[in-house]
Amino acid sequence: MATKRKSGPSLSVGRGEKLSVKRGGGLTAKGRAKYNKATGSKLKAPAPSPKTKSEKARKKSFCARSRGWTGERGKAARRRWKC
């Protein structure tokens, strides 16, 4: 029996909640706010050029765990983070 996967809110490019693949993929500030409100998460904006030690660690962690993302949106997100 298949288990139903929990998912967050429906986010759309047209409503300005996520960026198109051409513009680098990922969520906009509006999309992050909607997702955080719906799920109780604390998503942060990308850190493509980190300045603090914690931002550098976030970037390193993101780049490491997203190495296997081979889809169009995944590749765009990795480009946006400058991985």
PDB file with one MODEL, atoms N, CA, C and O in Angstrom:
MODEL        1
ATOM      1  N   MET A   1       0.836  -1.178   0.000  1.00  0.00           N
ATOM      2  CA  MET A   1       0.000   0.000   0.000  1.00  0.00           C
ATOM      3  C   MET A   1       0.884   1.245   0.000  1.00  0.00           C
ATOM      4  O   MET A   1       1.797   1.364   0.817  1.00  0.00           O
ATOM      5  N   ALA A   2       0.616   2.151  -0.900  1.00  0.00           N
ATOM      6  CA  ALA A   2       1.406   3.366  -1.009  1.00  0.00           C
ATOM      7  C   ALA A   2       0.995   4.369   0.062  1.00  0.00           C
ATOM      8  O   ALA A   2      -0.187   4.534   0.365  1.00  0.00           O
ATOM      9  N   THR A   3       2.000   5.035   0.628  1.00  0.00           N
ATOM     10  CA  THR A   3       1.689   6.063   1.619  1.00  0.00           C
ATOM     11  C   THR A   3       1.579   7.403   0.920  1.00  0.00           C
ATOM     12  O   THR A   3       2.287   7.679  -0.049  1.00  0.00           O
ATOM     13  N   LYS A   4       0.687   8.221   1.424  1.00  0.00           N
ATOM     14  CA  LYS A   4       0.509   9.528   0.833  1.00  0.00           C
ATOM     15  C   LYS A   4       1.603  10.459   1.353  1.00  0.00           C
ATOM     16  O   LYS A   4       1.824  10.557   2.560  1.00  0.00           O
ATOM     17  N   ARG A   5       2.265  11.122   0.456  1.00  0.00           N
ATOM     18  CA  ARG A   5       3.355  12.014   0.810  1.00  0.00           C
ATOM     19  C   ARG A   5       2.799  13.380   1.200  1.00  0.00           C
ATOM     20  O   ARG A   5       1.948  13.933   0.504  1.00  0.00           O
ATOM     21  N   LYS A   6       3.282  13.915   2.309  1.00  0.00           N
ATOM     22  CA  LYS A   6       2.861  15.245   2.730  1.00  0.00           C
ATOM     23  C   LYS A   6       3.528  16.267   1.822  1.00  0.00           C
ATOM     24  O   LYS A   6       4.701  16.140   1.474  1.00  0.00           O
ATOM     25  N   SER A   7       2.776  17.258   1.455  1.00  0.00           N
ATOM     26  CA  SER A   7       3.359  18.298   0.621  1.00  0.00           C
ATOM     27  C   SER A   7       2.965  19.656   1.153  1.00  0.00           C
ATOM     28  O   SER A   7       1.987  19.795   1.889  1.00  0.00           O
ATOM     29  N   GLY A   8       3.722  20.634   0.781  1.00  0.00           N
ATOM     30  CA  GLY A   8       3.458  21.996   1.215  1.00  0.00           C
ATOM     31  C   GLY A   8       2.366  22.629   0.370  1.00  0.00           C
ATOM     32  O   GLY A   8       1.646  21.934  -0.347  1.00  0.00           O
ATOM     33  N   PRO A   9       2.245  23.929   0.454  1.00  0.00           N
ATOM     34  CA  PRO A   9       1.217  24.635  -0.295  1.00  0.00           C
ATOM     35  C   PRO A   9       1.536  24.634  -1.789  1.00  0.00           C
ATOM     36  O   PRO A   9       2.676  24.407  -2.194  1.00  0.00           O
ATOM     37  N   SER A  10       0.535  24.884  -2.576  1.00  0.00           N
ATOM     38  CA  SER A  10       0.714  24.967  -4.023  1.00  0.00           C
ATOM     39  C   SER A  10       1.358  26.305  -4.364  1.00  0.00           C
ATOM     40  O   SER A  10       0.782  27.358  -4.091  1.00  0.00           O
ATOM     41  N   LEU A  11       2.534  26.273  -4.950  1.00  0.00           N
ATOM     42  CA  LEU A  11       3.247  27.490  -5.309  1.00  0.00           C
ATOM     43  C   LEU A  11       3.299  27.609  -6.828  1.00  0.00           C
ATOM     44  O   LEU A  11       3.453  26.608  -7.527  1.00  0.00           O
ATOM     45  N   SER A  12       3.172  28.827  -7.337  1.00  0.00           N
ATOM     46  CA  SER A  12       3.130  29.002  -8.780  1.00  0.00           C
ATOM     47  C   SER A  12       4.032  30.135  -9.242  1.00  0.00           C
ATOM     48  O   SER A  12       4.265  31.100  -8.514  1.00  0.00           O
ATOM     49  N   VAL A  13       4.533  30.003 -10.461  1.00  0.00           N
ATOM     50  CA  VAL A  13       5.352  31.039 -11.078  1.00  0.00           C
ATOM     51  C   VAL A  13       4.469  32.246 -11.388  1.00  0.00           C
ATOM     52  O   VAL A  13       4.878  33.389 -11.179  1.00  0.00           O
ATOM     53  N   GLY A  14       3.262  31.992 -11.883  1.00  0.00           N
ATOM     54  CA  GLY A  14       2.349  33.062 -12.283  1.00  0.00           C
ATOM     55  C   GLY A  14       1.943  33.982 -11.150  1.00  0.00           C
ATOM     56  O   GLY A  14       1.737  35.175 -11.370  1.00  0.00           O
ATOM     57  N   ARG A  15       1.823  33.454  -9.949  1.00  0.00           N
ATOM     58  CA  ARG A  15       1.452  34.281  -8.795  1.00  0.00           C
ATOM     59  C   ARG A  15       2.678  34.920  -8.141  1.00  0.00           C
ATOM     60  O   ARG A  15       2.556  35.623  -7.138  1.00  0.00           O
ATOM     61  N   GLY A  16       3.856  34.674  -8.711  1.00  0.00           N
ATOM     62  CA  GLY A  16       5.078  35.273  -8.186  1.00  0.00           C
ATOM     63  C   GLY A  16       5.629  34.593  -6.957  1.00  0.00           C
ATOM     64  O   GLY A  16       6.342  35.221  -6.174  1.00  0.00           O
ATOM     65  N   GLU A  17       5.313  33.310  -6.767  1.00  0.00           N
ATOM     66  CA  GLU A  17       5.761  32.594  -5.577  1.00  0.00           C
ATOM     67  C   GLU A  17       7.024  31.773  -5.812  1.00  0.00           C
ATOM     68  O   GLU A  17       7.707  31.386  -4.864  1.00  0.00           O
ATOM     69  N   LYS A  18       7.329  31.511  -7.069  1.00  0.00           N
ATOM     70  CA  LYS A  18       8.599  30.874  -7.390  1.00  0.00           C
ATOM     71  C   LYS A  18       9.089  31.420  -8.715  1.00  0.00           C
ATOM     72  O   LYS A  18       8.303  31.918  -9.521  1.00  0.00           O
ATOM     73  N   LEU A  19      10.387  31.324  -8.938  1.00  0.00           N
ATOM     74  CA  LEU A  19      10.988  31.842 -10.157  1.00  0.00           C
ATOM     75  C   LEU A  19      10.933  30.801 -11.258  1.00  0.00           C
ATOM     76  O   LEU A  19      10.957  29.596 -11.006  1.00  0.00           O
ATOM     77  N   SER A  20      10.859  31.297 -12.488  1.00  0.00           N
ATOM     78  CA  SER A  20      10.907  30.379 -13.623  1.00  0.00           C
ATOM     79  C   SER A  20      12.308  29.784 -13.692  1.00  0.00           C
ATOM     80  O   SER A  20      13.245  30.302 -13.083  1.00  0.00           O
ATOM     81  N   VAL A  21      12.440  28.704 -14.431  1.00  0.00           N
ATOM     82  CA  VAL A  21      13.745  28.050 -14.571  1.00  0.00           C
ATOM     83  C   VAL A  21      14.727  29.006 -15.243  1.00  0.00           C
ATOM     84  O   VAL A  21      15.908  29.028 -14.894  1.00  0.00           O
ATOM     85  N   LYS A  22      14.244  29.797 -16.206  1.00  0.00           N
ATOM     86  CA  LYS A  22      15.108  30.765 -16.888  1.00  0.00           C
ATOM     87  C   LYS A  22      15.700  31.783 -15.909  1.00  0.00           C
ATOM     88  O   LYS A  22      16.838  32.224 -16.072  1.00  0.00           O
ATOM     89  N   ARG A  23      14.918  32.148 -14.894  1.00  0.00           N
ATOM     90  CA  ARG A  23      15.364  33.155 -13.932  1.00  0.00           C
ATOM     91  C   ARG A  23      16.092  32.542 -12.748  1.00  0.00           C
ATOM     92  O   ARG A  23      16.437  33.256 -11.807  1.00  0.00           O
ATOM     93  N   GLY A  24      16.334  31.246 -12.771  1.00  0.00           N
ATOM     94  CA  GLY A  24      17.165  30.624 -11.747  1.00  0.00           C
ATOM     95  C   GLY A  24      16.455  29.679 -10.808  1.00  0.00           C
ATOM     96  O   GLY A  24      17.078  29.176  -9.873  1.00  0.00           O
ATOM     97  N   GLY A  25      15.163  29.412 -11.019  1.00  0.00           N
ATOM     98  CA  GLY A  25      14.451  28.478 -10.154  1.00  0.00           C
ATOM     99  C   GLY A  25      14.373  28.988  -8.724  1.00  0.00           C
ATOM    100  O   GLY A  25      14.838  30.089  -8.429  1.00  0.00           O
ATOM    101  N   GLY A  26      13.800  28.211  -7.855  1.00  0.00           N
ATOM    102  CA  GLY A  26      13.718  28.570  -6.441  1.00  0.00           C
ATOM    103  C   GLY A  26      12.524  29.441  -6.115  1.00  0.00           C
ATOM    104  O   GLY A  26      11.775  29.849  -7.002  1.00  0.00           O
ATOM    105  N   LEU A  27      12.355  29.720  -4.837  1.00  0.00           N
ATOM    106  CA  LEU A  27      11.220  30.498  -4.347  1.00  0.00           C
ATOM    107  C   LEU A  27      11.572  31.974  -4.228  1.00  0.00           C
ATOM    108  O   LEU A  27      12.722  32.341  -3.992  1.00  0.00           O
ATOM    109  N   THR A  28      10.556  32.805  -4.397  1.00  0.00           N
ATOM    110  CA  THR A  28      10.709  34.232  -4.150  1.00  0.00           C
ATOM    111  C   THR A  28      10.442  34.475  -2.665  1.00  0.00           C
ATOM    112  O   THR A  28      10.089  33.546  -1.938  1.00  0.00           O
ATOM    113  N   ALA A  29      10.608  35.714  -2.214  1.00  0.00           N
ATOM    114  CA  ALA A  29      10.321  36.045  -0.816  1.00  0.00           C
ATOM    115  C   ALA A  29       8.854  35.757  -0.508  1.00  0.00           C
ATOM    116  O   ALA A  29       8.525  35.265   0.571  1.00  0.00           O
ATOM    117  N   LYS A  30       7.975  36.065  -1.460  1.00  0.00           N
ATOM    118  CA  LYS A  30       6.542  35.807  -1.289  1.00  0.00           C
ATOM    119  C   LYS A  30       6.282  34.302  -1.150  1.00  0.00           C
ATOM    120  O   LYS A  30       5.487  33.884  -0.308  1.00  0.00           O
ATOM    121  N   GLY A  31       6.946  33.500  -1.969  1.00  0.00           N
ATOM    122  CA  GLY A  31       6.788  32.051  -1.917  1.00  0.00           C
ATOM    123  C   GLY A  31       7.304  31.455  -0.623  1.00  0.00           C
ATOM    124  O   GLY A  31       6.681  30.562  -0.050  1.00  0.00           O
ATOM    125  N   ARG A  32       8.465  31.959  -0.154  1.00  0.00           N
ATOM    126  CA  ARG A  32       9.015  31.482   1.122  1.00  0.00           C
ATOM    127  C   ARG A  32       8.083  31.824   2.270  1.00  0.00           C
ATOM    128  O   ARG A  32       7.880  31.010   3.171  1.00  0.00           O
ATOM    129  N   ALA A  33       7.510  33.033   2.241  1.00  0.00           N
ATOM    130  CA  ALA A  33       6.590  33.447   3.303  1.00  0.00           C
ATOM    131  C   ALA A  33       5.359  32.548   3.316  1.00  0.00           C
ATOM    132  O   ALA A  33       4.906  32.137   4.384  1.00  0.00           O
ATOM    133  N   LYS A  34       4.812  32.238   2.141  1.00  0.00           N
ATOM    134  CA  LYS A  34       3.627  31.381   2.044  1.00  0.00           C
ATOM    135  C   LYS A  34       3.953  29.979   2.548  1.00  0.00           C
ATOM    136  O   LYS A  34       3.174  29.390   3.298  1.00  0.00           O
ATOM    137  N   TYR A  35       5.093  29.447   2.143  1.00  0.00           N
ATOM    138  CA  TYR A  35       5.497  28.099   2.551  1.00  0.00           C
ATOM    139  C   TYR A  35       5.723  28.039   4.061  1.00  0.00           C
ATOM    140  O   TYR A  35       5.263  27.111   4.726  1.00  0.00           O
ATOM    141  N   ASN A  36       6.434  29.032   4.596  1.00  0.00           N
ATOM    142  CA  ASN A  36       6.720  29.062   6.031  1.00  0.00           C
ATOM    143  C   ASN A  36       5.441  29.153   6.853  1.00  0.00           C
ATOM    144  O   ASN A  36       5.314  28.489   7.882  1.00  0.00           O
ATOM    145  N   LYS A  37       4.501  29.966   6.406  1.00  0.00           N
ATOM    146  CA  LYS A  37       3.234  30.119   7.125  1.00  0.00           C
ATOM    147  C   LYS A  37       2.444  28.816   7.118  1.00  0.00           C
ATOM    148  O   LYS A  37       1.854  28.436   8.130  1.00  0.00           O
ATOM    149  N   ALA A  38       2.433  28.129   5.970  1.00  0.00           N
ATOM    150  CA  ALA A  38       1.648  26.904   5.830  1.00  0.00           C
ATOM    151  C   ALA A  38       2.263  25.722   6.577  1.00  0.00           C
ATOM    152  O   ALA A  38       1.535  24.863   7.075  1.00  0.00           O
ATOM    153  N   THR A  39       3.585  25.670   6.661  1.00  0.00           N
ATOM    154  CA  THR A  39       4.238  24.495   7.225  1.00  0.00           C
ATOM    155  C   THR A  39       4.931  24.739   8.561  1.00  0.00           C
ATOM    156  O   THR A  39       5.332  23.785   9.226  1.00  0.00           O
ATOM    157  N   GLY A  40       5.077  25.986   8.961  1.00  0.00           N
ATOM    158  CA  GLY A  40       5.784  26.286  10.192  1.00  0.00           C
ATOM    159  C   GLY A  40       7.297  26.205  10.032  1.00  0.00           C
ATOM    160  O   GLY A  40       8.026  26.165  11.022  1.00  0.00           O
ATOM    161  N   SER A  41       7.769  26.179   8.789  1.00  0.00           N
ATOM    162  CA  SER A  41       9.203  26.111   8.512  1.00  0.00           C
ATOM    163  C   SER A  41       9.849  27.475   8.684  1.00  0.00           C
ATOM    164  O   SER A  41       9.187  28.464   9.001  1.00  0.00           O
ATOM    165  N   LYS A  42      11.153  27.504   8.469  1.00  0.00           N
ATOM    166  CA  LYS A  42      11.896  28.765   8.528  1.00  0.00           C
ATOM    167  C   LYS A  42      12.859  28.832   7.345  1.00  0.00           C
ATOM    168  O   LYS A  42      14.066  28.998   7.521  1.00  0.00           O
ATOM    169  N   LEU A  43      12.300  28.698   6.123  1.00  0.00           N
ATOM    170  CA  LEU A  43      13.146  28.748   4.933  1.00  0.00           C
ATOM    171  C   LEU A  43      13.807  30.106   4.812  1.00  0.00           C
ATOM    172  O   LEU A  43      13.204  31.131   5.131  1.00  0.00           O
ATOM    173  N   LYS A  44      15.032  30.111   4.355  1.00  0.00           N
ATOM    174  CA  LYS A  44      15.774  31.353   4.155  1.00  0.00           C
ATOM    175  C   LYS A  44      16.078  31.524   2.681  1.00  0.00           C
ATOM    176  O   LYS A  44      15.967  30.577   1.903  1.00  0.00           O
ATOM    177  N   ALA A  45      16.463  32.731   2.295  1.00  0.00           N
ATOM    178  CA  ALA A  45      16.835  33.030   0.916  1.00  0.00           C
ATOM    179  C   ALA A  45      18.166  32.342   0.600  1.00  0.00           C
ATOM    180  O   ALA A  45      18.926  32.020   1.513  1.00  0.00           O
ATOM    181  N   PRO A  46      18.455  32.112  -0.694  1.00  0.00           N
ATOM    182  CA  PRO A  46      19.737  31.511  -1.072  1.00  0.00           C
ATOM    183  C   PRO A  46      20.916  32.365  -0.606  1.00  0.00           C
ATOM    184  O   PRO A  46      20.780  33.574  -0.415  1.00  0.00           O
ATOM    185  N   ALA A  47      22.056  31.735  -0.428  1.00  0.00           N
ATOM    186  CA  ALA A  47      23.275  32.434  -0.025  1.00  0.00           C
ATOM    187  C   ALA A  47      24.350  32.208  -1.082  1.00  0.00           C
ATOM    188  O   ALA A  47      25.319  31.493  -0.828  1.00  0.00           O
ATOM    189  N   PRO A  48      24.194  32.814  -2.283  1.00  0.00           N
ATOM    190  CA  PRO A  48      25.163  32.567  -3.352  1.00  0.00           C
ATOM    191  C   PRO A  48      26.545  33.152  -3.071  1.00  0.00           C
ATOM    192  O   PRO A  48      27.548  32.586  -3.505  1.00  0.00           O
ATOM    193  N   SER A  49      26.617  34.271  -2.356  1.00  0.00           N
ATOM    194  CA  SER A  49      27.921  34.823  -1.991  1.00  0.00           C
ATOM    195  C   SER A  49      27.933  35.100  -0.493  1.00  0.00           C
ATOM    196  O   SER A  49      27.719  36.228  -0.049  1.00  0.00           O
ATOM    197  N   PRO A  50      28.190  34.036   0.277  1.00  0.00           N
ATOM    198  CA  PRO A  50      28.116  34.133   1.736  1.00  0.00           C
ATOM    199  C   PRO A  50      29.199  35.021   2.334  1.00  0.00           C
ATOM    200  O   PRO A  50      30.327  35.079   1.844  1.00  0.00           O
ATOM    201  N   LYS A  51      28.824  35.707   3.404  1.00  0.00           N
ATOM    202  CA  LYS A  51      29.765  36.579   4.086  1.00  0.00           C
ATOM    203  C   LYS A  51      30.117  36.053   5.476  1.00  0.00           C
ATOM    204  O   LYS A  51      31.262  36.157   5.915  1.00  0.00           O
ATOM    205  N   THR A  52      29.130  35.492   6.161  1.00  0.00           N
ATOM    206  CA  THR A  52      29.390  34.992   7.509  1.00  0.00           C
ATOM    207  C   THR A  52      29.731  33.503   7.475  1.00  0.00           C
ATOM    208  O   THR A  52      29.511  32.820   6.475  1.00  0.00           O
ATOM    209  N   LYS A  53      30.260  33.033   8.564  1.00  0.00           N
ATOM    210  CA  LYS A  53      30.638  31.623   8.674  1.00  0.00           C
ATOM    211  C   LYS A  53      29.424  30.715   8.525  1.00  0.00           C
ATOM    212  O   LYS A  53      29.506  29.668   7.882  1.00  0.00           O
ATOM    213  N   SER A  54      28.285  31.115   9.123  1.00  0.00           N
ATOM    214  CA  SER A  54      27.085  30.274   9.047  1.00  0.00           C
ATOM    215  C   SER A  54      26.521  30.245   7.620  1.00  0.00           C
ATOM    216  O   SER A  54      26.016  29.212   7.180  1.00  0.00           O
ATOM    217  N   GLU A  55      26.601  31.371   6.892  1.00  0.00           N
ATOM    218  CA  GLU A  55      26.142  31.388   5.499  1.00  0.00           C
ATOM    219  C   GLU A  55      27.030  30.498   4.631  1.00  0.00           C
ATOM    220  O   GLU A  55      26.544  29.814   3.731  1.00  0.00           O
ATOM    221  N   LYS A  56      28.330  30.511   4.907  1.00  0.00           N
ATOM    222  CA  LYS A  56      29.256  29.660   4.148  1.00  0.00           C
ATOM    223  C   LYS A  56      28.928  28.192   4.385  1.00  0.00           C
ATOM    224  O   LYS A  56      28.978  27.379   3.462  1.00  0.00           O
ATOM    225  N   ALA A  57      28.593  27.861   5.624  1.00  0.00           N
ATOM    226  CA  ALA A  57      28.237  26.474   5.954  1.00  0.00           C
ATOM    227  C   ALA A  57      26.926  26.081   5.274  1.00  0.00           C
ATOM    228  O   ALA A  57      26.796  24.959   4.784  1.00  0.00           O
ATOM    229  N   ARG A  58      25.950  27.002   5.242  1.00  0.00           N
ATOM    230  CA  ARG A  58      24.672  26.731   4.563  1.00  0.00           C
ATOM    231  C   ARG A  58      24.893  26.444   3.087  1.00  0.00           C
ATOM    232  O   ARG A  58      24.325  25.503   2.534  1.00  0.00           O
ATOM    233  N   LYS A  59      25.735  27.275   2.449  1.00  0.00           N
ATOM    234  CA  LYS A  59      25.993  27.092   1.018  1.00  0.00           C
ATOM    235  C   LYS A  59      26.677  25.748   0.771  1.00  0.00           C
ATOM    236  O   LYS A  59      26.299  25.011  -0.139  1.00  0.00           O
ATOM    237  N   LYS A  60      27.671  25.438   1.575  1.00  0.00           N
ATOM    238  CA  LYS A  60      28.401  24.178   1.418  1.00  0.00           C
ATOM    239  C   LYS A  60      27.461  22.997   1.583  1.00  0.00           C
ATOM    240  O   LYS A  60      27.530  22.034   0.819  1.00  0.00           O
ATOM    241  N   SER A  61      26.584  23.066   2.577  1.00  0.00           N
ATOM    242  CA  SER A  61      25.614  22.008   2.846  1.00  0.00           C
ATOM    243  C   SER A  61      24.633  21.859   1.690  1.00  0.00           C
ATOM    244  O   SER A  61      24.357  20.744   1.246  1.00  0.00           O
ATOM    245  N   PHE A  62      24.101  22.986   1.198  1.00  0.00           N
ATOM    246  CA  PHE A  62      23.145  22.938   0.092  1.00  0.00           C
ATOM    247  C   PHE A  62      23.797  22.331  -1.142  1.00  0.00           C
ATOM    248  O   PHE A  62      23.230  21.442  -1.777  1.00  0.00           O
ATOM    249  N   CYS A  63      24.977  22.807  -1.477  1.00  0.00           N
ATOM    250  CA  CYS A  63      25.658  22.315  -2.670  1.00  0.00           C
ATOM    251  C   CYS A  63      25.951  20.820  -2.566  1.00  0.00           C
ATOM    252  O   CYS A  63      25.861  20.100  -3.560  1.00  0.00           O
ATOM    253  N   ALA A  64      26.298  20.357  -1.380  1.00  0.00           N
ATOM    254  CA  ALA A  64      26.589  18.935  -1.184  1.00  0.00           C
ATOM    255  C   ALA A  64      25.342  18.080  -1.345  1.00  0.00           C
ATOM    256  O   ALA A  64      25.382  17.054  -2.025  1.00  0.00           O
ATOM    257  N   ARG A  65      24.231  18.488  -0.730  1.00  0.00           N
ATOM    258  CA  ARG A  65      23.043  17.645  -0.788  1.00  0.00           C
ATOM    259  C   ARG A  65      22.287  17.764  -2.107  1.00  0.00           C
ATOM    260  O   ARG A  65      21.454  16.912  -2.417  1.00  0.00           O
ATOM    261  N   SER A  66      22.562  18.805  -2.888  1.00  0.00           N
ATOM    262  CA  SER A  66      21.842  18.971  -4.150  1.00  0.00           C
ATOM    263  C   SER A  66      22.654  18.485  -5.349  1.00  0.00           C
ATOM    264  O   SER A  66      22.258  18.692  -6.496  1.00  0.00           O
ATOM    265  N   ARG A  67      23.773  17.847  -5.086  1.00  0.00           N
ATOM    266  CA  ARG A  67      24.645  17.382  -6.163  1.00  0.00           C
ATOM    267  C   ARG A  67      23.929  16.438  -7.129  1.00  0.00           C
ATOM    268  O   ARG A  67      24.241  16.426  -8.320  1.00  0.00           O
ATOM    269  N   GLY A  68      22.993  15.663  -6.641  1.00  0.00           N
ATOM    270  CA  GLY A  68      22.298  14.691  -7.478  1.00  0.00           C
ATOM    271  C   GLY A  68      21.083  15.235  -8.212  1.00  0.00           C
ATOM    272  O   GLY A  68      20.412  14.489  -8.926  1.00  0.00           O
ATOM    273  N   TRP A  69      20.787  16.522  -8.052  1.00  0.00           N
ATOM    274  CA  TRP A  69      19.622  17.099  -8.719  1.00  0.00           C
ATOM    275  C   TRP A  69      19.916  17.277 -10.190  1.00  0.00           C
ATOM    276  O   TRP A  69      20.681  18.162 -10.572  1.00  0.00           O
ATOM    277  N   THR A  70      19.315  16.443 -11.016  1.00  0.00           N
ATOM    278  CA  THR A  70      19.610  16.475 -12.443  1.00  0.00           C
ATOM    279  C   THR A  70      18.489  17.063 -13.273  1.00  0.00           C
ATOM    280  O   THR A  70      18.644  17.254 -14.479  1.00  0.00           O
ATOM    281  N   GLY A  71      17.363  17.352 -12.644  1.00  0.00           N
ATOM    282  CA  GLY A  71      16.236  17.938 -13.370  1.00  0.00           C
ATOM    283  C   GLY A  71      16.474  19.396 -13.705  1.00  0.00           C
ATOM    284  O   GLY A  71      17.419  20.011 -13.210  1.00  0.00           O
ATOM    285  N   GLU A  72      15.623  19.941 -14.540  1.00  0.00           N
ATOM    286  CA  GLU A  72      15.742  21.313 -15.001  1.00  0.00           C
ATOM    287  C   GLU A  72      15.712  22.319 -13.837  1.00  0.00           C
ATOM    288  O   GLU A  72      16.545  23.224 -13.776  1.00  0.00           O
ATOM    289  N   ARG A  73      14.744  22.155 -12.911  1.00  0.00           N
ATOM    290  CA  ARG A  73      14.621  23.076 -11.777  1.00  0.00           C
ATOM    291  C   ARG A  73      15.796  22.918 -10.811  1.00  0.00           C
ATOM    292  O   ARG A  73      16.288  23.901 -10.258  1.00  0.00           O
ATOM    293  N   GLY A  74      16.242  21.677 -10.612  1.00  0.00           N
ATOM    294  CA  GLY A  74      17.365  21.438  -9.718  1.00  0.00           C
ATOM    295  C   GLY A  74      18.649  22.078 -10.218  1.00  0.00           C
ATOM    296  O   GLY A  74      19.397  22.685  -9.450  1.00  0.00           O
ATOM    297  N   LYS A  75      18.893  21.936 -11.504  1.00  0.00           N
ATOM    298  CA  LYS A  75      20.080  22.546 -12.100  1.00  0.00           C
ATOM    299  C   LYS A  75      20.009  24.069 -11.995  1.00  0.00           C
ATOM    300  O   LYS A  75      21.016  24.725 -11.729  1.00  0.00           O
ATOM    301  N   ALA A  76      18.809  24.630 -12.205  1.00  0.00           N
ATOM    302  CA  ALA A  76      18.631  26.080 -12.104  1.00  0.00           C
ATOM    303  C   ALA A  76      18.887  26.555 -10.675  1.00  0.00           C
ATOM    304  O   ALA A  76      19.515  27.593 -10.467  1.00  0.00           O
ATOM    305  N   ALA A  77      18.403  25.801  -9.697  1.00  0.00           N
ATOM    306  CA  ALA A  77      18.617  26.168  -8.295  1.00  0.00           C
ATOM    307  C   ALA A  77      20.103  26.130  -7.953  1.00  0.00           C
ATOM    308  O   ALA A  77      20.606  27.014  -7.259  1.00  0.00           O
ATOM    309  N   ARG A  78      20.796  25.124  -8.433  1.00  0.00           N
ATOM    310  CA  ARG A  78      22.235  25.024  -8.174  1.00  0.00           C
ATOM    311  C   ARG A  78      22.993  26.182  -8.821  1.00  0.00           C
ATOM    312  O   ARG A  78      23.958  26.690  -8.249  1.00  0.00           O
ATOM    313  N   ARG A  79      22.561  26.597 -10.004  1.00  0.00           N
ATOM    314  CA  ARG A  79      23.184  27.760 -10.640  1.00  0.00           C
ATOM    315  C   ARG A  79      22.944  29.027  -9.805  1.00  0.00           C
ATOM    316  O   ARG A  79      23.834  29.865  -9.659  1.00  0.00           O
ATOM    317  N   ARG A  80      21.732  29.147  -9.265  1.00  0.00           N
ATOM    318  CA  ARG A  80      21.393  30.321  -8.466  1.00  0.00           C
ATOM    319  C   ARG A  80      22.239  30.399  -7.197  1.00  0.00           C
ATOM    320  O   ARG A  80      22.586  31.493  -6.751  1.00  0.00           O
ATOM    321  N   TRP A  81      22.569  29.264  -6.623  1.00  0.00           N
ATOM    322  CA  TRP A  81      23.403  29.207  -5.427  1.00  0.00           C
ATOM    323  C   TRP A  81      24.888  29.262  -5.787  1.00  0.00           C
ATOM    324  O   TRP A  81      25.743  29.343  -4.905  1.00  0.00           O
ATOM    325  N   LYS A  82      25.187  29.217  -7.074  1.00  0.00           N
ATOM    326  CA  LYS A  82      26.568  29.201  -7.582  1.00  0.00           C
ATOM    327  C   LYS A  82      27.349  27.993  -7.082  1.00  0.00           C
ATOM    328  O   LYS A  82      28.470  28.111  -6.589  1.00  0.00           O
ATOM    329  N   CYS A  83      26.715  26.815  -7.226  1.00  0.00           N
ATOM    330  CA  CYS A  83      27.358  25.563  -6.818  1.00  0.00           C
ATOM    331  C   CYS A  83      28.244  25.041  -7.929  1.00  0.00           C
ATOM    332  O   CYS A  83      28.873  23.994  -7.777  1.00  0.00           O
TER     333      CYS A  83
ENDMDL
END
